[in-house]
Amino acid sequence: MSSLARLAEFIYIFNKYKDVAEKSIKEYLEYFATSKATSKGTQDVERLRQWYLSDNETRKRYMTWQQELDDMVYEERERANAEKRRAEKEKSRADEAEARADKYEKILKEHGLL
């Protein structure tokens, strides 16, 4: 799923806060949908968010951490793709060997040697 589609899904879910019966869940969904902190819990989240936004060192560490996560995801995908290519090559070699065996078996049968 693309990140844009995922964002759209989150926005849709968050905007359903009006339909949620559970008060604590409703408060958080409303906060994520509207950015309005209306409860003690969401006010705490907003206070932390503001602090993170204003603290340059924390923002720098977060950005570095995010880059590290992105790099790890990229490297793992590269490893997975390399493994997939290796497996496909092995399968191709096995298929070729099987085709040769079938060919030789057919020739031997034609000459009555099998």
C-alpha positions as a printed NumPy array, in Angstrom:
array([[  0.   ,   0.   ,   0.   ],
       [  1.414,   3.395,  -0.932],
       [  2.058,   5.923,   1.811],
       [ -0.526,   8.249,   0.246],
       [ -3.178,   5.529,   0.341],
       [ -2.206,   4.718,   3.915],
       [ -2.514,   8.404,   4.867],
       [ -5.96 ,   8.553,   3.26 ],
       [ -6.959,   5.455,   5.236],
       [ -5.803,   7.051,   8.499],
       [ -7.647,  10.285,   7.735],
       [-10.805,   8.302,   7.021],
       [-10.484,   6.354,  10.283],
       [ -9.667,   9.441,  12.358],
       [-12.644,  11.311,  10.925],
       [-14.937,   8.519,  12.132],
       [-14.348,   9.684,  15.719],
       [-17.943,  10.947,  15.932],
       [-19.197,   7.361,  15.552],
       [-17.048,   5.896,  18.356],
       [-18.822,   5.183,  21.634],
       [-15.739,   4.684,  23.842],
       [-14.93 ,   8.171,  25.192],
       [-11.138,   7.77 ,  25.552],
       [-10.745,   6.367,  22.041],
       [-13.061,   9.027,  20.649],
       [-10.952,  11.801,  22.258],
       [ -7.741,  10.558,  20.644],
       [ -9.316,   9.998,  17.238],
       [-10.798,  13.495,  17.405],
       [ -7.382,  14.909,  18.331],
       [ -5.707,  13.161,  15.384],
       [ -8.488,  14.274,  13.031],
       [ -8.741,  17.904,  14.173],
       [ -5.5  ,  18.664,  16.094],
       [ -7.692,  19.997,  18.914],
       [ -6.651,  18.755,  22.349],
       [ -9.889,  18.547,  24.328],
       [ -8.974,  16.126,  27.129],
       [ -6.156,  15.755,  29.637],
       [ -4.658,  12.879,  27.636],
       [ -4.735,  14.691,  24.307],
       [ -3.433,  17.875,  25.943],
       [ -0.45 ,  15.848,  27.203],
       [  0.145,  14.523,  23.693],
       [ -0.094,  18.034,  22.255],
       [  2.303,  19.398,  24.885],
       [  4.849,  16.691,  23.989],
       [  4.343,  17.326,  20.291],
       [  4.993,  21.017,  20.751],
       [  8.095,  20.286,  22.807],
       [  9.468,  17.951,  20.13 ],
       [  8.764,  20.547,  17.47 ],
       [ 10.548,  23.286,  19.408],
       [ 13.595,  21.283,  20.557],
       [ 16.117,  21.324,  17.711],
       [ 18.321,  18.587,  19.182],
       [ 15.367,  16.235,  19.553],
       [ 14.212,  17.004,  16.014],
       [ 17.713,  16.332,  14.707],
       [ 17.905,  12.998,  16.569],
       [ 14.456,  12.048,  15.285],
       [ 15.41 ,  12.851,  11.698],
       [ 18.629,  10.844,  12.074],
       [ 16.68 ,   7.953,  13.591],
       [ 14.119,   8.129,  10.783],
       [ 16.914,   8.036,   8.202],
       [ 18.434,   5.012,   9.947],
       [ 15.066,   3.257,   9.847],
       [ 14.646,   4.098,   6.167],
       [ 18.158,   2.79 ,   5.469],
       [ 17.447,  -0.467,   7.335],
       [ 14.214,  -0.973,   5.373],
       [ 16.037,  -0.303,   2.096],
       [ 18.872,  -2.707,   2.962],
       [ 16.452,  -5.443,   4.013],
       [ 14.482,  -5.044,   0.768],
       [ 17.727,  -5.261,  -1.198],
       [ 18.67 ,  -8.467,   0.666],
       [ 15.223,  -9.93 ,   0.027],
       [ 15.386,  -9.022,  -3.67 ],
       [ 18.884, -10.531,  -3.989],
       [ 17.655, -13.731,  -2.312],
       [ 14.659, -13.838,  -4.641],
       [ 16.912, -13.418,  -7.704],
       [ 19.235, -16.155,  -6.4  ],
       [ 16.29 , -18.51 ,  -5.86 ],
       [ 14.962, -17.756,  -9.353],
       [ 18.384, -18.557, -10.881],
       [ 18.548, -21.841,  -8.961],
       [ 15.066, -22.771, -10.118],
       [ 15.999, -21.909, -13.691],
       [ 19.104, -24.14 , -13.471],
       [ 17.045, -26.96 , -11.969],
       [ 14.44 , -26.608, -14.726],
       [ 17.184, -26.713, -17.38 ],
       [ 18.715, -29.829, -15.799],
       [ 15.312, -31.502, -15.683],
       [ 14.676, -30.612, -19.33 ],
       [ 18.062, -32.146, -20.31 ],
       [ 17.262, -35.3  , -18.338],
       [ 13.875, -35.561, -20.065],
       [ 15.547, -35.08 , -23.446],
       [ 18.124, -37.819, -22.787],
       [ 15.458, -40.151, -21.408],
       [ 13.393, -39.652, -24.585],
       [ 16.422, -40.388, -26.795],
       [ 17.254, -43.535, -24.825],
       [ 13.635, -44.74 , -25.04 ],
       [ 13.592, -44.087, -28.803],
       [ 16.666, -46.282, -29.191],
       [ 15.262, -48.98 , -26.951],
       [ 17.943, -48.517, -24.324],
       [ 15.478, -47.745, -21.55 ]])
